[in-house]
Amino acid sequence: MIPETDVQSDLISLDDLNAMSATDFAACLGPVFENAPWVATAAAALRPFANLTALHKAMLADISALPAEALSLFLRGHPRLSAETLRRGTTAESTVEQTAIGLDGLDTDLSARLETLNRAYEARFGFPFILAVRKASLETLFATFERRLVASPEAERAEALAEVAAISWMRLLDRVRAAPTGSVSTHVLDTVRAAPAGGLAVELWRRESDGDMTRIVSFVTNENGACDGNLLEGGHLSAGTYEWRYDTATYFARHGYATPARTYLGKVQVAFTVWNPEEHFHVPLLLSPGSYTTYRGS
């Protein structure tokens, strides 16, 4: 019930990170926070860290403790999101992120629109607009930009710091192997029969960086309507988008539902995102022939 390859095998281990000299630690994690290597330097003195979550929390705490002017200076260290920034040059990390969302290929109209938004934002708040663009589309970028442009300075500072947290977390995951504490599971209840959906064929898929989907595991739910144990334990869970696929049509056929009822939903697919691979992600499914409900369980 694990993937054929360990997607984190080429990353630095937490043990190695904890054992590094302060200089090497700071050099390794310096780029995690944009133009602020002092954050990694400060974190080096707080080792050892049991997991990436604790490390990230400690780094964010140092930023939150900054006086107002120092915090503004930190935020001003982030590059503007624009094609001009890419032409002039910025950090390697920001270049990859901004290029991935397509800021290097904007047409004249979109580039002008973005420039107008950037100038208005910086005039209002005194620092560049910050967004975790690796997890955004151009549509999301512009919609978020326009919404945040009218926020209060206090609310916008808090949202900018939340985006800094998202950016730095993804950069940490690029460098250091997460603690092997994460896993996934699912549980299906048949709400018509008021019973667990045992005997339901289920597959777990993962979306790869190129957009293709890879099947990770397949199984049949047990008498409790669940998988046997947690899946992707032991460090095999990585950040990204996954998808549960439930063969509900076959399940409903087995229980005597007529063709129009059992084929309405087809194979139910539930996509979910793993943001922190050190956590457990449980996906319950409440199922009937005409509808389903899902949420993040515990």
N, C-alpha and C positions, 0 to 999 in steps of 0.2 A: 504493500500500500504506500510506496514511496516512489518518487520519480527516479528515472534511471541515472540522472546526473545531479550532483549537488551544485545548485546555482550560486552558492556562496563560496565555492572552494578556492577561488583566487583572491579572496579578501583577507585582510589582516585579522588575526584572531584577537579577542579581548585579552587573552593572556599575554600575547606579544605586545599589545598596546600598553598594558599595565606595566610591563617589564622594560619598556623603552626608557632611554634617558629623557630628561625633561626637554632637551633640545630636539631630539628626534620626534618626541610626541608632538611638540609644537609645530614642527615642520610637516608632520603627517596630517595634522588636523587644522593647520593654519587657514587653508582656503575654505573651510566649512562655513565660516561667517565672512561675508564679503568685505575685503579690505580691513579686517579686524583680527589679525593674528594674535592679539593680546588675549582674546577669549580662550584660545587653546592653551596659551602659556599659563593662564590662571588655572585652568582645569587640571593641568599636569600636577599641580601641588595637592590635588584632592584625591588622587588615586590611592587604592585600586577601585575600579568601578565593576560592579557585578554584571552589568548589562549596558547596552547602548541607551536604554531609556533613562537610567540613572545618570549617565554621562551627559546626555542632552539636557536633562533637567538642571544639572549643575551649571552648565554653560549658559542656559537661559536665565538662571538666577543671577549670575554675574551681570548680565545685561540689564535685567530689571532693576538691579540695585544702583545703576548709574544715576548721578544727579541729572537734572533736566537738560542742562546745556551739553553735558557729555553724551547723553542719549540722543540728542538732536544731531550731534557731530557723528555719532555712530550711524544714524539713519542716512545722513548726507553722504556717507561713504559708499552707498549703493549706487550703481550706475543707472542712468536713465534707460528705460526700455524704448529703444528706437533703432532704426536702420543707421542713423548717424553714429550712434554709439558703437555699433559693430564696425563701421568703416574706420572710425578713429582708433578702435582697439580697446578692449577691456579685459577682465580676467578670463582665464581659460574656461572656468566654470560658467560664468555668465554668458560667454560667447556661445557655448554649446546649448545652453538653455534658451537663449533668445533666438538662436538659429533654428532650434527645433520647433518653435512656434511659428516660424516663418517671417520674423521681423526683417530678415535680410532680403526678402522678396516682395515687399509691399509695393502696390502700385502707387502712382502719384497722389491720388485722392486719399487713400488710406494713410499714407505717410504724412500728408498734411493734416489730416484729422488727428492723428496720434501726436503730432508736434503741438497742435493747439491744446490738446488735453494735457500734455506734459507741462507746458508753460503755465497754464491756468492752475494746475495742481501745485506746482512748485511755488508759485506766487502766493497761494493760499496757505500752504502748510510748511514751507521752508525746507523740504527734503523731497527726493524723487519718489514717484509712485512705485511701490514695491508689491510684486505679485509673484507667486510661485508658478511661473509660466510653463514649467515642465508638465504641470497637470492642468493646463488650460488650453483653450482654443482661441483664435483671434476674436471670435464672437464673445467668448467669455471675458477676454481682456477688455474689450471696449465697453461691454455692459457693466463690468465691475468698476472700470475707470469712471464712468459717468455717475454711477451710484455713489461712489466714495468721494467724488469731487464736492458734494454738497454736505458731507458729514461735518460734525463738529470737530475742532482740533483734537480734543481729548479722545473721542471715539475713533478718529482716523489714526492717531498714534497707536492705539491699542490694536487696531486691525493691521496696521503695518507690521507691528511686532509679531502678530499671529502669522503673517506671511513669512517673516524672517524665520520663525520657528519651523514652518513647513519646508522652506528652502534648505535650511541647515540640516534638518532631519534627513531629507533625501540625499544630501551630500555626505552625511555620515554613513548612510547605507551604501554609498558608492565605494567606501573605503574600508569599513570595518564589518566583520561578520557579526550578525546579530546573535544574541544568546539563544541556545537551542530550546527555548521554552514555548514557542508558538505551535499552534496546531489548528485544525479545522474539524468541524463535525456537522452533522445535520440530523434532523428528527422530523418525521412526517406524521401528521394526524389526519385521518379521514373524518371530516366533520359531519358527513352524512351518516356514516355507520357509528360515529362517536367512539372510534377505536383507533389504535395505532395502525398506520398503513404498512403492515408487514408484507414482504414479498414484492416490494416495488423496486424495479431496476433503476439504479442511479449511477451517474458518471460525474466525475469532477474534472473540469478543464481549466487550463491556464492560458491567458493571452500573452504571447511572446512580444518582444520589442518590435518585431516586424509586422505585428498585427495578426499573425497566424495563431490558431488555437491548438494546443497540445493536450491530449487526454492524459490525465495523471493517474486516475484509478477508476475502476468500475466495481460495483458490488450490488448486492440485493439486501434491502433493509431486513433486519431481524424482526422477531415477533413484537418488539417494542417500537417498530417503525423507525429505527435508527441504524447507523453504521456501528459495527463492532469496534469500539474504541475510537480514539482520536486519530486523525490522519495527518500526514506530513509532520510528524513529531521529529525530535532530534536534530533540528536545524535544517530540515528540508523545506520549510515554509519560507517563501521570499515575499517581499513587497510586490504588489501588482494587482491585476484584475483576474479574478477567477469566476467560474460559472458552474453552478450545479445544473445538471440536466436530468430530469425525472421522466421516466417512461410511463406517464400517467394514462395514456390511451390503453396500453396493454393491461395495466393494473385495473382500470375501470371495466375492461372487457372481461377480465377474470371474475369480477364481482357482479356481472350481469347487467351492466348499464347498456342501454340501446346505443346504436351507432351515432345518432345525432348528439347525444349527451356526451359520450366518451371521446368523441373526436373534436369537440369544440376547442379545447385548450391545446390539443396535440401533445407534444412533449413540453412540459413546463420547464422554462429556463430561468434561473435566478442568478444574475451577475452580482458580484460583490467585490469590494476593493479591500485588500489587506494593506493598511497603512503602516502598522507596526508589527513586523513578523515575530516579535517576542510575545505577542498576545495570543489568546485563543479566540477563534472566530466560529461561533455556533449559529447556524442558519436553520431555524424552525420553519416548517411549511404546514399551513393549515389548508387542507385540500378538499374541494368538492368538484363535481363535473363541470360546474359553471363558473367557478371562481377559485382564487387562492389568495392567501395572505402570508406575508413573510416579514421578518424583522430580525434584528441582531439579538440573539439570545445570550444566555450565560451558561 
